């Protein structure tokens, strides 16, 4: 198996993590200085959100230069030093590859809009004389966009954008675009990057009469990209698809093991929260029953929260209403088709429920992704616009600005009575044996120490009590039985054969036994 089968991936924005030069922005110098923190926590790979030059109208996903570092975060030399220091500590590095669209300030788009129709420069993007084409494609950002077309007065034509109007989509029917994209991938992989996260990958191509998602041409391009990466880099680099699709469509991005190595399991994530809200496992059972098998070389990426809203695209209308009622009682929390909240506020800062979901994330099959700050229960700021409320600076200590910077930070550090940096920070929690940080660290280290939790086959059980999630991970003769109680009441499980409770540190009960509300056990079963 490859490194990404064993990984625990930590997601962070360079801008949000640590300021190394005192200018108010996180940077590669600050991130490099914090690598030992990540190793101590139990992280094995780092996923960096966009750090490229950008107008920052979409937090860096509006790229204006694919082959440079935004000066606010450092230089290419700083990036290369960061990669080197990460690799010395055994950490892998995954970077964003925003390959569906650029910023409208990218030189490619500026050249396209000033070039005549039909020219090779104009054909870098998707243009039309009418905004009526591709009418079956849904609008993704429903809170801010009313069309997938925008008028450009310089070009005298409409251009296609699946996201914000300032993010025109590249034209993948143009061979020059495909070649340019491959060259960008090579640029970062040549610098030592271990994985590329392919942002918004389902939307690369457009065809009339379709939803313009998951088209055969997209899969053909990915096969070509994968073959190129494998041939050039010897098969040790990873491509990660961001495909927010139903399981059968998402699984298609693995191909036959010849497209992406990894893909997020977006439909699973909201159903973990739905199951917790109901106190029943049936939403998890439902989505797992509809998840097809994948090639053994491939891997689902699992997560609880990330830098976006908790997306509810992959649930039914009734389930969405249920989720809003449970987790978005503050109307400011709703964004697009989702909920813009961090993990701790979503769960009412209930450490039992937080650790229950972390315990499932780190024991279920797949490669887990942890969002920065969730290990200390960081909060969010709903007064900030769009998704910025879940992207505030990391809270390192009770020093001014949370120890993130000695200057005025680019964005306010959270300073409220519950989640503010004065009471919720890394330094304080590392010193507290009963803190969330220490509990999460323990889970991460147990996962590291037990290959069954990383590589084991999975056998799902069906306890009589619907509040219980129960499964076994088995590897090389070792079996770990995971049981979690989703309900706010005790739940009884029948017939466990006994062993060592890895979370409790003592013998596990045999026969019939009871889990407390939101309780979890990882049982290393007797052979």
N, C-alpha and C positions, 0 to 999 in steps of 0.2 A: 504494500500500500504506500501511497505517496504522503508527503508531509501534511497535506491539507486534511487527510483522514484523521490525524491526531491533533489537529490544531484547536486552540481556543483563540478566537480573533477579537481584538479590542479595536473598536471603531472610535476615531476621534478626528476633529478638525485641528490642523496645526494651529490655526488662529485662536482656538479656544483652550488649548491645553496648558501651555506655560510660556511666559515671555522671558526670553534670555537676554535681551538687550535694553529693556526698560523703556520701550516706546509705546506700550499699551497693547501691542498685538502679540499673540503667541507666534512662535517662530521655530525653525528647525533647531536652533541652538538650545532653546528651552526644552523642546521635545527630546533631544538627544540627552540632555541632562537628567531626564526622568525615566530613561530606559530601565534603570535598575529597579525603579518602583514597579514597573510592569512585570519584570521577571519575578520579583518577590510576590506579587499578587498571584502569579500562576499563568500569565498570558504567554502565548507562544507565537503570535502573529499580530501585526498591526495593520489595520485598514485606514488609510488616510483619505479624508474627504478632499475635494479639489483644492489645490494650492497653486494653480496656474494664474498668470495675469488675467484679470477679469474686471469688468465694471461692478461686479458683486451685486447685480440686481436679482440674482438667484443663488446667492451664497457660493459663488464660484462655479456653478454648473453652466454659467454663461461664459464660456472660455473664449478669450481673445488671442491667446497664443498657446499652442499645445506643447511647445518644447522649451518652456522657461518656467522659472519660479517667480511668483509675485514678489516684488522687492520687499513688501511688508513682512514676508516670512523668511527672507534670506536669499541665498544664491544657489545656483546649481552645485557649487562646491560645498555649500552647507548641506544640501540634500545628499550628495555623495558621501559626505562624512557621516550623516545620520544612517544611511544604509549600511555603511561599513561597521559602525558601532553596533547597530542592531544585529547584524550577522555575527559579530564576535560574541554576542550574548545568546546566540541560538534563536533569535527572533526573525521571522519572515516578514516581508514588507509587501503589502498590497496597495496599489494606488488606483485612483479613479481613471477611467478612460471614457470620456463623454463623447461617444462616437456618433450619436444620432443627430446632434445639432451643435451649432456654435453660437457665440454672441453675435449680434448684428454689428458689433464693432470689430469683429475678426477681419483681418485683411482679405481673406477669401471672400467674405460677403461684400465688403466695400468694393472690391474689384468686380464682383459679379454684378452689382447693381449699376455700376458705371459702364459696363460693357454691353454691346448690342445683343439683342435677343438672338439665340442660336449660336452664340460664340462659346468656345470651350470654357471661358471664365464664367459666363452667365450660367452655364450648365452645372456648376458646382452645387447649385441649390435647385429646389423644385418650384417652378413658376407656372402661372396660369393667367389667361386673359379674363377668367371668371372665377368667382369664389364658390362656384357650385359643384366643382369636381370633388370626388371622394366623399360624397354626402353620407355614406354609411359609417364613416369613422367617428367615434365618440369624441367628445371634448373632455379632456382630462382635468384641467383646472377650471372646474365649473364656477368657482367663486370669482374668477377674474377674467375669463375669456368666454366670448360668445361664438367664436368661429375658429377653425383651424387655419384660416387664411388671413393674411394682413396685406394691406395695400402699401406699396413702396412708390412714392411719387418720383423718385429719381429714375427707377427702372421703368416706371409706367406699367407695372404689372403686380399681380398678387403673388405672394410667396407663402409656402406651406410651413406651418409650425404646429407640432403636436403638444408643445408645452407653452411657455409664454411667447407673446408676439415678438419679443426682443431676442428669441432663440430660433432662428430659421433652421429648418431641417436640411441636412446634406442630401445630395442626389446620388444614391447608391447605384443607380443605373448608369452612371458615368464611371468608366474604368479609371479615370484619373483620380476620382474621389476615393475609390477603393484602394488604389496604390498609395495615395497620400495617407490614408488611415493606417495601412500596414506600416508605413514608414514611421508614423508617430508611435505605434506599438513598439517597434524596434528601438526607437530612441530611448524609451524608459527601460525596456528589458536589457538593453546594452549597459545601462547604468546599474544593473543588479537587482531591479525589482523582481520579486518572486511571483507576483500575481497581478492581473489586471481585472478590475471590476467593470464590466461592460454595461454602462448606464443606459437605461431605456432601450434595451436591445430589441424588443419585439416590433419596433416602429421604423425600422430602417428603410423599408420599401413601401410604395403605394401602388395600389391597383384599383381601377374602377370596379364597382360592384362588390367590394370586400370591405371589411372593417379596417383594412390597412394595418393589421396586426398578425404576427405569426405566419407571415407569407413564406412559401417555399423558397423564394429568392433569398430571404434572410437566412434561412438554414443553410443554403448553398454557400453564401458568403462566410458564415461561421465555420463551415467545414474547411474552406480554403484558408481562413485565418488560423485555425487550429493546426492544419497540416504545416503551414509556414512556421508557426511558433515551435512545434515539435521538432521540425527538421533543423531549425537554426539554433535552438537552445537545448537540444538533447532530452526533451521530455520532462524537465524538472520545473517548468513554469506552469502557472495555473491561470485559466480563464474562468471568471465568475460572472454568470448572467444575472442581471437584474430584470426579471420577467415576472411582473405582478399579474399572474394568470391562474386559471383553474389548473388543478394538478396535472391533468392529462396534457394540457397545452404547455405548461411549464416544463414537464418532463421531456418534452420534445427537444428542448435546448441541450440535452445531453447527447442527442443523436443516438448513434450506436456506440457511444464512447468516443466519438470522433468530432464532437462539437465542443461545448463548454464542459470543463471538469466539474464545476459546481454551479448551483442555482439555488436561490432562496426559496424556502417553502412558505410563500406569502399566505396561502389559505389556512395554514395551520395556526399561525400566530394569533389572529383575532379569535379563533375558536378556543384557544387556551384561556383567553380572557372571558369569553362567553361561558365556557364550562365553569369557570370560577364564579361568575355572577350567578349562574343557575345552581351551583353546588352539585353538578352532575357531569359525568364524563361524556355524555352522548355527543356533544359537538366535536370532541376530539375523535371519538370512534367514527363519526360520520366522515370526517375529512381523511382519516387514515384508510378507511375502507375504499375511498375513491382515489387514493394515491397509487399510481402504477409502479411496478418494479423498475429499477434503474440499473444501468450497467454497473458492474462491480467496481470499476475504476472511478466512478463518479460519486458525487456526494451532495446531499441537500445541505444548505446552510439554514440554520434555525436561529431565531432571535425573539426577544421580547419587545424591545424598543429600538428605535434608531433615530436618525436626524430629521426624519419627516414626521408627519402625523401618523397615528395608528390607523393605517388604511383599512377602510371597510368596503372596498370595491369587491372583494371576494366573499361577501356574505349576502344573504337574501335581504329584501326590503324589511321583512319582519325582524330578522336578526339584527339589522342595523338599528332599527328603532329600539330594540332591547338593549343594545350596546350603548346607545346614546343615553337611555334612561339610567343605566348603571354607572356609566363612566364620564358622562359629559353633562352633569347637572348645571355647571356654569356654561351659559350659551357661548361665551368667548372661546371655549375649548373646541368648538366645531370648526373644521376647516376642510374645504373641498368635500370629499366623501370620507371623512375620518375625524380623528380626535387628536388635537395637538397637545399632548400631555406626556410627561416623563413617567417612568415606571412607578416611583413612589407616590406621586400625587394621584395617579390612576387608581391605586389600591388603598387610598386613604391613609397612607403612611403606616400601614399595618405590617409590621415586620414578619408576622407569621405568613401572610399571603405573599409578600415579596419573596421570602425564602422558599416557599412552596414552588413558585414559578421558576426561580433560579434552580431549584433542585431538579425539576422536570427538564429544564433547558439543558442542564449539564449531564443528564443521565439518558435522555431519549436519543434514538439514533439521529445522526447528523453532526455537522460541525457547528458548534455554538458561536454566536457573535454577541459580544457584550458592549453596550454603549457607554462611552466614558461618563463617569460620575454616577452611574447607576449602582456601582459597588458601594457607594456611601449614601445612597438614597437621595441624591440631589433633586431639587425641585425645579419648577419652571416659572416663567414670567409671562402670564397671559396678557399683560399690558404691551408687550413687544409685538410688532406686526408679524404676520405670516407665520413662518416656522421658527423665527428667531427665538421664541420663548423657550424652546428646548435645546438651544445651542449656546447657552450662556457660558462664561468662563469657568473653568475647573476651580473648585474650592479646596485649596491645599492646606490652609491654616486659618487661624483667626486674626492674622495680620491684615492691615488695610488691603482692600480689594481681594481678600481671600488668599493672599500670598501668590496670586496669579501674576501680578505685575507691581512694579514700584511707581508706575505712572498712572494716568487716568486710562482705564481700560476702554477698548474699542466698543464695548457693550457693557452695561451695568452688571456687576456680580449680584447674585441674588442675596438680598439682605432683609428678608422678612422674619417674622417671629418663629416660624416652624422650620423652614429650609435654609435660612440665612447662613452665610459662611461663618459667622461668629460661633454658632453652635454645631454646624454640620460641615466638617472638613476632614481631610485625610489625616492630618496630624493627630487630631483628637481621637479618631476612630482606631488608628493603629495602636494607640496606647490603651484602648478599652477592650479587654478580652471578650466582652459581650456585645461588641458592636456589629453592625451589619457588615462592615468591611472584613472583619475577621471571620465572620460566618461564610461570606462569599469566598474568601481566600481558602478556607478549609475545604469547601466544595471543589474548588478548582484544583487543589493539590490532591484530593482524593481521586478526581478524574485522571489526573496525570499518573498517579501511582497504580491505577487499576485498568489495564488494557481492555477489560471487558466493557468498561463504560465508554471507551473510545472506538473499539473495533469489533465489539461483540455482535453476534447475531441477536435478533430481538424476537422474543415470544410474548405476544400480548395475551393477557388473561382477562376474564370477564367475571369479576366478583359479583356476588348477589347484590351487594349494596351499590346502587348506581353512583354514589358519591366517590367511589374509589377508582383511581387509576392504578393499574397493576400490570407490570411487565418484568421480564427477566432478560438480562444481557449476558450472553454466554460466549466465552472465548478460551480456547486452550484448556478445557477442563474446569474452568472457573465460572461460576454463575452468581450474578448479583441480582437479587429480587428487589425491585423498586415499587413501593406502595405509597400513594399520596391521597390524602383525604381532602377533597375539594369543598367540603361542606363546613358550615359554622356549627356543626354538631358532631359528637363522636361517631365513629363508623367502625364496624366490626368486620374483620376478615377471617376466613376459615382456612384451616389446614396448612399453615406454613410449617415447613420441616425444620426450621431453626437454623442458627448460624450466629454470625457476629454482626451486630448493628453498627455499621461504619459511622453513622451520624451520632449515635448515642454512646458508642465506645464500649458496649458490653454485650452479653449474650442476647440474642433475639428470642422472644417468646415462641413457643411451639403451640400447635393446635389453634384454637380460636383466641384471637386477641383484638384489642381495640386501639384505634388511633384517635388522638384528640382532634379537636377542630383544627383544620389546616395542617395536620401533622404529616410528616414524611419519614419514611425509613428506607435506607439503602442496606440490604441484608446480604452480606457475604455468606452464601449458603454452605452448609456442611456438605462435604463431598460424599 
